[in-house]
Structure formats: C-alpha cells, structure tokens
Amino acid sequence: MTLGEAMWQPRFLQWVAELRQENMTGIYMGIGQFPWFLTKVITSLYSGWFLMNYCPADTPPSQMDTETMWLIYGFYRYSFAGWIISRKRMDEERF
C-alpha cells in the first residue's frame, strides 16, 4: 500500500459507511473496496508481464533491461496523470 492509499483509504471507507442505508454496511463496504481490488488485479497482470520480459529470473543482472521497463512504466504513469490534469483544466476553462 502506498502512502497516498494509507491516507485516503480510511477517509473513503468512513464516507462509504456514512452513506449506507440501515443494515447494509457490509454491502456498501464491499462495493467501496471493489475499485481497489480491481486495480490490484490489473496491476499484477501488467507488472508480471514487465518482469517476465525485462528482467527474467534466469538472466544475470548485467543483461537485464530494467531501464526500459521503468521508462515505459514512468511514461504510462505520467501520461495518465497529465491527461487528468489537462482534463481538469479544460473543465475549468469551460465554466
């Protein structure tokens, strides 16, 4: 769990618990945790692919291509963050 998740998760779960209807706390908590669960499943799929292709288990460290792996991962991460920031700015300019 990242630092951001550790700070955000308790507040989010408290908010979900406050939204719930009477005697439905468990259902609301399960639905609230679903995006987190889905993210972990998807991340495990592409991180496993990266590890198999860029730093296989039987390869000596000098022959691994971890720089390319981190470059691709960083590009993916920051391009998504840039999209979110630009989207937010475009929404602000419209109103």
Secondary structure as UniProt FT lines:
FT   HELIX           3..19
FT   TURN            22..23
FT   HELIX           25..54
FT   TURN            57..58
FT   HELIX           61..63
FT   HELIX           66..94
//
